[in-house]
Amino acid sequence: MDYSMSQIFMIVGFLAAAYSIVANDAIQTLGTFLSSNSKRPWWVLWLFASSIMVAVIIYSWYQYSGDVSYGRLSKKFPVPETFTWIHAVPPIIIIFLTRYGIPVSTTFLVLTVFAPGALSAILTKSLLGYAVAFVTGMIVYVLTSKIFESRFLQTSHERAPNYWVGLQWVSTGFLWSQWLIQDLANIFVYMPTRQLNVTTMLGCVGLLVLVHGAIFYRRGGAIQVIVNEKTNTTDIRSATVIDFIYALILFFFKNLSNIPMSTTWVFLGLLAGRELAMAIRLNHRTKSGTMSLIFSDAFKAGIGLAISVALALGLPALA
C-alpha cells in the first residue's frame, strides 16, 4: 500500500502521541495509584486502567457520533488539509523530555501546533486550573492535615484497613476517566477525521491498551519520581484523598467549557498546595525545602510551556 507524505506524518504523529502522552500525562494522573500499589502485579493495574479507558472511549464514540475526544476538537481544531513534519515534531519532543522527568504539558505542545490561535484560551484555562488546584489543596490540607495526614504518617508502616483499597480504586477510576475526557484530544487530533468508524476506533483502542501495558510494566518511568518525592504518596490513604480531589477539580473544568487545558498544571498545583499546607501544619519539612520543591516542579513545567510557545509560533513559519 502506498502512503503519501501527509499520511506518513499523520501516522508517525499519532503513534508518537499515543506513547508520549501516556508516558508523560497519564502517569502523572495514575502516579499515586502506582506508588501505593507498588507491591501488586503490574498487569493487574494495567488491566484495571485499560478497562476504564476502553469504556470511556467507546462511550464518547457512541455519544458524540464517532468523536472520541468528547467534542474538544470540534471547532477550534479542524483536521489539517495536509499533515506535515511540523505536526509530528511535538510528541517526539515530549518523548525526549519525559526521559528526563520533565512534566511538560502535552496539551500545549501538541494542540497549539494544530491551532496556534487557541494558545491564549488554553493557557488561560490551564493557569486557572493551577490556581484552583493550589488553593483547593491548601484549604483541604490546612483543615485536615492535623486530623488525617499526621495519623497517616505515624501509621504509614502499618497495613491500612481493607476498605481503603476499595476506596482508592474507586477514586482512581473516577480520576482516570476525567483525565481521559480531557486529554484524549491530544492523541486523536492526529486522526484524519473527527468521526471514526468502528474499525478505526477499535484499532486505536487496541494500540493504546498495548502502550499502557508498556508504561505500567516500567512502573511509570522517570515522571513517577515527581509523585514519589512528595510526602507520603505511597500510603494508600493519602493517595486516595489526592486522587479524589484531583478528579473533582477535573470534573469541574470538564463542565466549565470544552476548551482543552493542561491537566499537568492542575496536578502540579494540587501537589504544591498540599505540600505547603502540610509543611505549615505538620512541620515535617522546612518551609524553604517545601518552596524549593514547588518551584522546581513549576520550573520544569515552565520549560515545557516555553517550548510549547516556541513551537506554536515557530514551526508554522518553517513549514
PLY file of the C-alpha trace (Angstrom):
ply
format ascii 1.0
element vertex 319
property float x
property float y
property float z
element edge 318
property int vertex1
property int vertex2
end_header
0.00 0.00 0.00
1.37 3.40 -0.99
1.29 6.19 1.55
1.55 9.89 0.87
3.90 12.01 2.96
0.86 13.53 4.66
-0.32 10.08 5.74
3.14 9.12 6.95
3.43 12.25 9.10
-0.09 11.64 10.43
0.73 8.04 11.42
4.09 8.98 12.97
2.41 11.80 14.91
-0.36 9.56 16.19
1.99 6.77 17.27
4.38 9.20 18.97
1.47 10.98 20.68
-0.07 7.70 21.85
3.18 6.76 23.59
4.44 10.13 24.78
1.14 11.40 26.21
0.58 8.17 28.11
4.17 8.20 29.41
4.00 11.84 30.50
0.44 12.87 31.34
-1.22 9.57 32.18
1.44 8.56 34.68
1.04 11.90 36.43
-2.64 11.01 36.78
-2.07 7.39 37.82
1.14 8.11 39.72
-0.28 7.87 43.23
-2.11 4.70 42.22
1.15 3.10 41.05
3.06 4.28 44.13
0.60 2.93 46.66
0.12 -0.35 44.76
3.78 -0.99 44.01
3.58 -4.49 45.53
0.76 -5.59 43.24
1.49 -7.24 39.85
1.82 -4.58 37.15
-0.62 -6.37 34.86
-3.44 -6.15 37.42
-3.09 -2.37 37.49
-2.80 -2.30 33.69
-6.00 -4.28 33.16
-7.88 -2.04 35.60
-6.78 1.20 33.91
-7.22 -0.21 30.40
-10.78 -1.38 31.04
-11.77 2.13 32.14
-10.04 3.67 29.12
-11.85 1.35 26.72
-15.21 2.19 28.32
-14.54 5.96 28.20
-13.51 5.89 24.53
-16.41 3.70 23.41
-18.89 5.89 25.30
-17.58 9.07 23.61
-17.59 7.34 20.22
-21.23 6.38 20.68
-22.44 9.56 22.38
-20.64 12.00 20.03
-21.30 10.17 16.76
-17.80 8.81 16.25
-15.89 11.59 18.04
-13.72 10.09 20.80
-12.46 13.47 22.09
-15.74 14.39 23.83
-16.19 17.32 21.46
-12.96 19.07 22.45
-11.70 19.10 18.86
-14.98 20.10 17.22
-14.39 23.76 16.32
-11.01 25.18 17.28
-9.00 22.22 15.99
-10.09 21.26 12.46
-8.29 18.46 10.61
-5.33 19.94 8.67
-5.64 19.85 4.90
-2.21 18.24 4.87
-0.21 16.74 7.74
3.41 17.88 7.62
6.55 17.24 9.61
5.69 20.09 12.00
2.73 18.08 13.30
4.93 15.07 14.10
7.57 17.06 15.99
5.75 17.87 19.30
5.07 14.30 20.52
8.62 13.29 19.61
9.93 16.18 21.74
7.66 15.01 24.57
9.30 11.57 24.43
12.75 13.10 24.95
11.60 15.46 27.74
9.84 12.59 29.51
13.13 10.65 29.63
14.49 13.45 31.85
11.42 13.54 34.10
10.18 16.93 32.89
6.38 17.12 33.41
5.54 19.01 30.22
2.01 19.87 29.22
1.14 17.77 26.22
-1.88 19.98 25.63
0.35 22.99 24.98
2.94 21.07 23.00
0.55 19.17 20.72
-2.64 21.16 20.27
-1.10 24.61 19.83
0.80 23.41 16.76
-2.54 22.48 15.17
-4.18 25.77 16.19
-1.72 28.46 17.38
-4.62 30.87 17.82
-6.02 28.68 20.60
-2.89 29.09 22.75
-4.27 32.03 24.73
-7.51 30.24 25.64
-5.69 27.03 26.60
-3.13 28.95 28.68
-5.79 30.97 30.49
-7.80 27.88 31.43
-4.65 25.99 32.47
-3.38 28.80 34.71
-6.83 29.00 36.26
-6.64 25.24 36.78
-3.29 25.54 38.57
-4.61 28.34 40.81
-7.84 26.49 41.67
-5.94 23.28 42.40
-3.33 25.08 44.52
-5.92 26.91 46.61
-8.04 23.77 46.96
-5.01 21.76 48.07
-4.06 24.46 50.59
-7.53 24.73 52.10
-8.20 20.99 52.30
-4.86 20.10 53.84
-4.69 23.09 56.21
-8.03 21.92 57.60
-7.33 18.18 57.63
-3.58 17.61 57.97
-3.62 17.57 61.76
-6.57 15.19 61.79
-5.77 12.79 58.98
-2.35 13.20 57.37
-0.50 13.28 60.68
-2.10 9.96 61.57
-1.33 8.56 58.12
2.34 9.50 58.59
2.50 7.98 62.07
0.93 4.72 60.93
2.47 4.52 57.44
4.33 1.33 58.46
1.05 -0.40 59.36
-1.27 -2.15 56.92
-4.23 0.06 56.03
-7.73 -1.39 56.56
-9.03 -3.27 53.53
-11.77 -0.75 52.81
-9.09 1.77 51.82
-8.17 -0.47 48.89
-11.71 -0.28 47.57
-11.89 3.47 48.15
-8.64 4.07 46.31
-9.58 2.02 43.30
-12.90 3.87 43.08
-11.21 7.28 43.33
-8.57 6.24 40.79
-11.25 5.05 38.37
-13.07 8.37 38.72
-9.86 10.36 38.26
-8.67 8.29 35.30
-11.97 8.75 33.48
-11.87 12.53 33.98
-8.28 12.73 32.72
-9.14 10.71 29.63
-12.05 13.03 28.84
-9.65 15.99 28.99
-6.60 14.56 27.23
-7.83 12.09 24.61
-7.99 15.11 22.30
-4.18 15.35 22.43
-3.89 11.92 20.82
-6.85 11.81 18.45
-6.08 15.23 16.97
-3.88 13.17 14.61
-6.81 11.30 13.12
-7.80 12.22 9.53
-11.39 12.71 10.65
-13.18 13.61 13.87
-15.80 10.89 13.30
-14.10 7.50 13.42
-15.64 4.33 12.03
-15.83 1.32 14.32
-12.78 -0.40 12.79
-10.52 2.61 13.22
-11.81 3.24 16.73
-11.18 -0.34 17.85
-7.72 -0.35 16.24
-6.77 2.84 18.12
-8.12 1.38 21.36
-6.05 -1.77 20.92
-2.90 0.28 20.30
-3.48 2.42 23.40
-4.02 -0.68 25.55
-0.64 -2.05 24.40
1.09 1.29 25.05
-0.36 1.38 28.55
0.95 -2.13 29.13
4.49 -0.99 28.30
4.26 2.00 30.63
2.77 0.02 33.51
5.42 -2.68 33.07
8.06 0.03 33.64
6.14 1.25 36.72
5.78 4.76 35.31
9.33 5.67 34.34
11.02 8.99 35.08
7.85 11.06 35.58
6.89 8.82 38.51
9.71 10.43 40.54
7.66 13.64 40.82
4.96 11.73 42.66
7.27 9.57 44.75
9.20 12.54 46.17
6.05 14.10 47.64
5.05 13.48 51.25
3.56 10.03 51.95
2.15 9.46 48.45
2.91 5.75 48.72
0.35 5.50 51.54
-2.88 4.22 50.00
-4.96 6.51 52.22
-3.11 9.68 51.20
-3.15 8.58 47.57
-6.92 8.08 47.72
-7.53 11.59 49.01
-5.22 13.15 46.40
-6.88 11.27 43.56
-10.39 12.16 44.67
-9.63 15.89 44.97
-7.82 15.89 41.62
-10.77 14.12 39.95
-13.29 16.63 41.33
-11.22 19.55 40.00
-11.01 17.98 36.53
-14.74 17.25 36.65
-15.40 20.91 37.42
-13.30 22.12 34.49
-14.78 19.50 32.14
-18.18 21.09 32.69
-16.83 24.65 32.63
-16.06 24.64 28.89
-14.91 22.43 26.01
-11.60 24.27 25.69
-8.72 21.81 26.29
-6.50 22.51 29.28
-3.27 21.26 30.80
-4.06 18.54 33.32
-0.35 18.62 34.18
-0.69 22.08 35.66
-3.73 21.06 37.68
-1.77 18.10 39.04
1.25 20.22 39.98
-0.95 22.90 41.54
-2.70 20.38 43.78
0.56 18.79 44.93
2.09 22.22 45.55
-0.84 23.39 47.70
-0.80 20.10 49.60
2.93 20.22 50.30
2.84 23.83 51.50
-0.18 23.22 53.75
1.42 20.15 55.31
4.70 21.97 55.87
2.79 24.71 57.69
0.59 22.42 59.76
2.86 19.42 60.44
6.34 20.99 60.32
7.63 17.75 58.78
9.72 19.69 56.27
11.25 23.17 56.32
9.37 25.93 54.56
12.39 26.65 52.38
12.67 22.99 51.41
8.99 22.89 50.51
9.19 26.06 48.43
12.26 24.70 46.66
10.32 21.56 45.73
7.34 23.59 44.49
9.47 25.94 42.41
11.42 23.01 40.98
8.22 21.43 39.64
6.95 24.81 38.40
10.27 25.45 36.66
10.09 22.11 34.86
6.53 22.86 33.77
7.66 26.33 32.67
10.26 24.74 30.41
7.52 22.78 28.73
5.42 25.93 28.32
8.32 27.86 26.80
8.97 25.06 24.33
5.26 24.89 23.51
5.05 28.61 22.73
8.22 28.43 20.63
6.84 25.51 18.65
3.39 27.01 18.21
4.82 30.26 16.88
7.95 28.99 15.17
7.10 25.72 13.45
4.34 27.09 11.16
6.83 29.65 9.87
9.21 26.83 8.90
6.64 24.75 7.05
0 1
1 2
2 3
3 4
4 5
5 6
6 7
7 8
8 9
9 10
10 11
11 12
12 13
13 14
14 15
15 16
16 17
17 18
18 19
19 20
20 21
21 22
22 23
23 24
24 25
25 26
26 27
27 28
28 29
29 30
30 31
31 32
32 33
33 34
34 35
35 36
36 37
37 38
38 39
39 40
40 41
41 42
42 43
43 44
44 45
45 46
46 47
47 48
48 49
49 50
50 51
51 52
52 53
53 54
54 55
55 56
56 57
57 58
58 59
59 60
60 61
61 62
62 63
63 64
64 65
65 66
66 67
67 68
68 69
69 70
70 71
71 72
72 73
73 74
74 75
75 76
76 77
77 78
78 79
79 80
80 81
81 82
82 83
83 84
84 85
85 86
86 87
87 88
88 89
89 90
90 91
91 92
92 93
93 94
94 95
95 96
96 97
97 98
98 99
99 100
100 101
101 102
102 103
103 104
104 105
105 106
106 107
107 108
108 109
109 110
110 111
111 112
112 113
113 114
114 115
115 116
116 117
117 118
118 119
119 120
120 121
121 122
122 123
123 124
124 125
125 126
126 127
127 128
128 129
129 130
130 131
131 132
132 133
133 134
134 135
135 136
136 137
137 138
138 139
139 140
140 141
141 142
142 143
143 144
144 145
145 146
146 147
147 148
148 149
149 150
150 151
151 152
152 153
153 154
154 155
155 156
156 157
157 158
158 159
159 160
160 161
161 162
162 163
163 164
164 165
165 166
166 167
167 168
168 169
169 170
170 171
171 172
172 173
173 174
174 175
175 176
176 177
177 178
178 179
179 180
180 181
181 182
182 183
183 184
184 185
185 186
186 187
187 188
188 189
189 190
190 191
191 192
192 193
193 194
194 195
195 196
196 197
197 198
198 199
199 200
200 201
201 202
202 203
203 204
204 205
205 206
206 207
207 208
208 209
209 210
210 211
211 212
212 213
213 214
214 215
215 216
216 217
217 218
218 219
219 220
220 221
221 222
222 223
223 224
224 225
225 226
226 227
227 228
228 229
229 230
230 231
231 232
232 233
233 234
234 235
235 236
236 237
237 238
238 239
239 240
240 241
241 242
242 243
243 244
244 245
245 246
246 247
247 248
248 249
249 250
250 251
251 252
252 253
253 254
254 255
255 256
256 257
257 258
258 259
259 260
260 261
261 262
262 263
263 264
264 265
265 266
266 267
267 268
268 269
269 270
270 271
271 272
272 273
273 274
274 275
275 276
276 277
277 278
278 279
279 280
280 281
281 282
282 283
283 284
284 285
285 286
286 287
287 288
288 289
289 290
290 291
291 292
292 293
293 294
294 295
295 296
296 297
297 298
298 299
299 300
300 301
301 302
302 303
303 304
304 305
305 306
306 307
307 308
308 309
309 310
310 311
311 312
312 313
313 314
314 315
315 316
316 317
317 318
